[in-house]
Amino acid sequence: MTSVSRQGFRLLIGSRERFVAFKDFPWFRDASVRAITTVERPSANHLYWPELDIDLAVDSLDHPEKYPLVSKAPQVKERKARVYTSPRRRGGRIPENRVRPGTPRT
């Protein structure tokens, strides 16, 4: 392995470097760097991560679209951060059932 980023990691196989995207192989997303770097190559077209119990064909890294059932892990949608804007700044009014700060409750 040569590097890790938020999108995936780079893996040197022979003289060629391949990018393993977390969107295509989501079970690596929460794995530790140690677990990802502990990879074996039992044959020319076979990779195995013993700490994660993951087997992959090298061809699946080059052409993940050929392996549609690569993972049954749920897809994680990236969420945008939401910024709170008060109702007054949005041009609205504060609902009657909400108490304004400093207002005594009745």
PyMOL commands that set and color helices and strands:
alter all, ss='L'
color gray80, all
select helices_A, chain A and resi 26-28+33-37+58-62+64-66
alter helices_A, ss='H'
color red, helices_A
select strands_A, chain A and resi 3-4+8-13+16-21+40-43+46-49+54-57
alter strands_A, ss='S'
color yellow, strands_A
deselect
rebuild
show_as cartoon
